Amino acid sequence: MGLFDWQEKPVSVLQGGGVIAPDERLPWPQTAAMGVQHVIAMFGATVLAPILMGFDPNLAIFMSGIGTLIFYFITGGKVPSYLGSSFAFIGVVIAATAYAGKGPNANIGVALGGIIACGLLYTVIGAIVQAAGTGWIERLMPPVVTGAVVAVIGLNLAGIPVKNMAAGNFDAWMQLVTFVCVALVAVFTRGMVQRLLILVGLLLATGVYLVLTNGMGLGKPMDFSGIANAAWIGMPKFTAPVFEANALLLIVPVALILVAENLGHLKAVTAMTGRNLDPYIGRAFIGDGIATMVSGSAGGTGVTTYAENIGVMAATRIYSTAVFVVAALIALLLGFSPKFGALIQAIPLPVMGGVSIVVFGLIAVAGAKIWVDNQVDFSDPANLLTAAITLVLGTGDFTLKFGSFALGGIGTATFGAVLLHALLRRRS
């Protein structure tokens, strides 16, 4: 089959609760709707990550679309994944650029040089995997490790919606309303509505928020002025990279985190789809690495396979790569449309927080599913302690500092899981 030779599945497959495989697709209207849902699923994090680093969110969205298409072509359209802004870069970019935390990052070029170098190392690792196989990675990262890393990604991100996306009691209640809306759609609807549970739940919760705030004055009203003032079409703002040794030393090691993160994501997708994606691991690393270099060259953030979209796949059981091509094209349009970006950004923060709680929770469960599907033996103390310690390191955001380099929760959990399991398994 060629890159675009997807086998079309009838809508009745959806209504019967069937699985849509990576090389299959729904009719184009339903595929487009699923693409929109994936754009919304990644939008909050892909906008939030660049804002935290002082990058242009519209450009980050644009480059996420470019990166996803690069990834799709390099993997031959066999791996269902969306590439979005990686949170693994936030700490090192802030440290390398001395970013104050508000407005555009005046020293963004230095960060871009580091991101490009990181992508290059990532690509080299992918080429080694492609040539030598995945055996050495499998030994370093068995299912107990990859399951823990995937779970930690969801658990580590949990603090973002719970602590940072609810300014007061009303916002917290709206988060509750949102994830209840999503849950109700998931359980009490059928067919396409059930498969679009995140999108439909978000729209329902936004409607409730609009009535309670703009209508009844119970909270911060939705502001539509940004939508009115934004232009329909506008060019993204590109920035040239600058290469400095100190920034390179800080940012390049993130490649190892991306390797573990991507491997965990691929294992999660393998577990969900029942398709063996091991032959595509090297190509996936190469695709992600090249996409990161291209993004950094234009002024965008480093990218990675997106856990949020894996959470959507877990909920919908639609793994068609056609959906991600549609999502990537929508992201490209977003990059050229400040007005559409303003529309998405007008979604109330508490509502996005409620959706994030659902998606991050699904990511954590996807990690546990890796353990279940691979029958990880937790009566083995090596497995038990590897998983237990890793989960707490990541969830608690345990941070280690090496001079000016800080390794945050996901990083310490990732390296901790690999090193701890290597140490403990020596006895067995």
N, C-alpha and C positions, 0 to 999 in steps of 0.2 A: 504493500500500500504506500502511496505517496504522502507527502506532508499534509495535503489537504483532502485526502480520500477518507473522510470519516463515514462510517456506516450509519445511516439515519435510523433512529429508533422512533416508533410511534409514541404519541402522548399517552396511549393506554398503558405503556410500560411504567410511566410515572404514576398513573392512577392506581396501578397494582403494586406500587411500592418497589419496583424493580431498580436494579443498579444500572447506571449508564457508565460504561467502561471508557478508558482514555481514548480508544480509537473509534468510539461511537459518538453520536450526537443526537440531540432532539431536533425537531423542526426548527428552522432559523428563528421564528418569533420567540419560542421558548428559550432557545440558546442565547438570544440577545438579552432576554429578561434575566437569565442566570448571570450573564456577563455584567449587567448593571449591579446585581447583588454583590458580586465579587469586588467591583469597584468601590462600593459603599463599605464593604467589610474591611478593605485595606485603607480606605481614605483617612480614617481618623488617625491611625498610626503613621501613615505615609505623610500626612500633614504635620502631625505632632512632632515627629522626630526631627525634621528640618527646622521647625520653629525653635525647638530646644537648642539647636546648634547655630541658629542665625542664618540658615539657608532660605532660599526662596521656595515656598511651598508649591507654587504653580510649576516651577521648573522641576522640582522633585517628582511631582505627578507625571509630568511629561517624560522624564527620564525613566520612570518606573515602567511606562508603556514601552519605550525603546528597549529597556533591559529585558522585559518579558518576551518581546519578539525575538531578541537575540538568543535568549535561553531556549525558546521554542525551536528555532531553526537548528541550533547546535545539538540539541537532544533529539532531533528528528521528529519532533511532535509527539514523543512517547511519554513524556513526564508532565503530568498536570500540576503546574506551579505558577504562582504569580511572584514577580520580583518587586519588592518595595524597599523603602528606606530602612536600613538596619539600625536597631537600637544599640548594637554592640559598638558603634562608632561614637556615641554621644559623649561618653566620659573622656575618651582620648582626644576627640576634636576640641572639646572645651579646654582641655589642658594644653593642647598644642597651640591654640589660637588666643588663649587668655580671654575668651569670650565672656562678656559681663552678664549675659543672660537675657538681654532685651534688645529688640530691633535687629537690623542686619549685622552680620558678622564682618567687621572691617578687615579681618585678617583671614578671610575665607580661602584665599589662594594657597596659603600654607597647608591648610587642611586638605585641599584638593590634591596637592602633590603627594601627601601621605596616603590618601585614598587610592590614587592610581597605583602607587607602589604596592599597596596591600593587595589590590586586584591582580597585579602581576604575579606576586607570590602564590596567591590562590590559584591562578591559572597554571602555574608550574606544578603545583601539587596535583591538580587535576590531570595534567599530562602524564605525571608519574603513575597515578592510579590507572589511567587508561592503558599505559604500556605494561605495567607490572601487575595489574589486577588489584583487587580490593582486599586480598587476604590479610595484609599487614594492618589495614584499617579495621577489619573485622576483629582481629586479635586485640587491637587497642580499644575498640569500641564495640563489645558484644551487646546483645539486646538489653542486658541489665543497665548498661551505661547509656545507650541511646534512648531507652525508655525514660531514664531519669532526666536526661538532658532535655528531651521534649517536654516532659511534665514541668520541669523547672522554668522553661520559657514562659509557659502559661501562668505559673504561680508567681514568678518574679514580676510579671507585668500586672498582676492583680492589684498592686498598690496604686497604679495609675488611675483607674476609674474610682476605686474606693476612697482614696485619699485626696486626689487632685482634681476630680471632675464633679465634685459636689460641694459647692460653697457654703451651703446651709442645710437646715432640716428639710425645707421644701425640695431642694435638689436631690437629697437622699431618697425622699419618698418618690420622686419622679424616676430615679434609677430603678427603684423597686417596681413601679408601674411598668417600666419599659421591659425589664426581663420577664415579668409576668406575662406581658403581652406576647413576647416572643414564645414563651413556653406554651401559652394557650393556643397560639397558632400551630405550634409543632404537634400538639397532642390532639386537638379537637377539629383540625381541618384535614382535608385530603387533597391528593392530586397536586397541581401546580402551586396552589396557594400554600400547601404544606412545604413544598420544596423552596418556596421563597419566604420562609419563616422569618428570616432576619430583616429582609426588606419590608415585608408586610407589618411585622411587629414594630419596626422603627417608624413607619408611617402612622400606625395607630397611636403610638406613644406621642409622636409629634403633634397629632391632632388633639390629644388630651392636654398636652402642655399648652398649646395655643389657646384652648378654651379656658384653662385655669389661670393663665397669666394675662394675655391680651384681653380676654373676655371678662374675667372675674378679679383681676388684679392681685392674685395670690403670690406671685413670684416675679422674677425678672422677665418682662415681656420680650417676645421675639422681635429682633430688629431687622427690618427688611431694607434699610437704607443702603447697606452695602451692596445688595443685589441691584437696586435702582441706579446706583452710581457707577457700578462696574461696567466696563466696555464689553461688548459682545465678542470682539476679536482683539487679541493683543499678543505680541511676540514675547516668549519667555526671555528672561534676562540671563544671558550666558556670562560666565566668568572664567578667566584663564588660570591654570594651576601654577603654583610656585613650589619649587623643590628645596627644602631645607632639612639638614641632617637630623636636627632634634625632633622635628615633626615626624620624619620617617621612622625614627626609633620608637616613637610613641604609638604610631598608628599601624605600622606594618604587622605587628603580632596579632592584630585582630583577625588576620586571615585564618589562624588556627581555630578561633571561635566560630568563624563562618563555616569552616569545614565540618566541625562537630554539629553545628546547627543544621546545615544542609543535609548531612548524613542522617540526622535524627528525623528531619522532615521526610526524606525519601523512605526511611524505614516506616514512618507512620503511614505514608501513602501506600506503600507496599502492603502493610497490614490491612488497610481499609479496602484496597482494590483486589487483593489476591493476585496481583501481577508482580512478577519478579523484576524489580527495577535495578538490581545490582549491575547488570551490564551497562547501565547508563550513568552510574555514579561518577565516573571520571569525566564524562561529557557534561554532566550537570555542574561539576565543579568548574570546568573550563568555561561553560556558558555564564555562570554566575560571576566568575573572575573577569571575563571580558566585559560583561555588562557593567561591572563596578568601575573598570577602567574608562569605559566610554562615558559613564555618568560623571565621574570625577573630572574628565577632560572638558566637559561642558559647564561645570559648576554645580552638578547635582551631588547627592549623598551617595555613600556606598550602599549597595543593594544586596538583598538576600532573598531566598525563597521564603514566602510569607506564611507564618504560622496562622495568622487570622484567616487566610483563605483555605488553609488545610482544615481549620475548624468548620468553615462553611461546607466543605466537601464532606466532612464527617457527619454533619447534620442533614445534608441533602442527598448524599450517596450518588451525586452526579460528578464524575471524574473526567468528563470529556475535555480534551485539550482545546477543542473548538471554543469552549466557553472562555478560555484564557486569551485566545486570539482576539475575541470580541472585547474582553475587558481591557486588553492592551490598546486597542484602537480607540476605545472610549477615553482612556487615560491620555492618549495623544491629543484628542480633541479638547480635553480639559486644559491641557497645557497651553492651548491657543485661545481659550475662552475664560477670561477672568470672571465673566458674569456667571457662568455655570459653576466655577469654583466657589464664587461667593454664595451661590444657592446652597451648595452642599455645606459650606461653612456656617450657614445660617441655622443649621440643625442645632437645637439646644445642646449645650455641653452635657447636662445630666442625661439626656436621651442617648447621646453617644456613649456616655459612661455605662448606662444600663446594657446597651448592646455589647460593649467591650467586656462586661462581666460574663455574658453568655459565651462570647467567642473565646476569651482566655480560659474559661472553664472547660470548654470543649478541647482546647489544646492540651490542657493538663490530663484530661481523660484519654486523649489519643496516646500520650506517653504510657499510661497504665495499660492501654490496649496492646502496646508492643510487648509488655511483660506477659500478658495473658496469652497472646497468640504464639509467643515463643516459649511458653511454659517455663518461665524463669523460676528456678527453685529457690524460694526465700528461706528454706530450712538450712541452706548453705550460708554460714555466717559471712562469707566474703560478699555474696550477693546482697544479703540483708543490710550489712553495714554500708556498702557502697551506695545503695539506694537511699537509705535513711539519712546518711550524712549529706549526700548531694542535695536532697530535697530541702533540708534546712538551710544549707549554705545559700542556695539560690533563692528560696522564699524569703529568707532574712536579709538578703542583699549583702552577704559577707564580703568585705572589701579588703584586699591586700595592696599595700603601696610599696613600690620599688623605686625610691627616689621620687622623681616627678611622674612616674608611671603608676596608675592606679588600675587594678584589676577588679572590676565590680562583680556583683552577684552571679550573673550568668557565666562570666569568665571563670571565677573561682570554682563554681559548681561544675563547669565543663572540664577544666583541667583536673579538679579534685576527683571527679568520677573516674577519669582515665587513669590517673596516677594511683589512686587508692585501690582500684580494682587490680591493676598490674602488681601492686605490692602484696595485696591480700591473697591473690590467686596463686602466688608462688608456692604456698604451702600445699595446695591441692594439686 
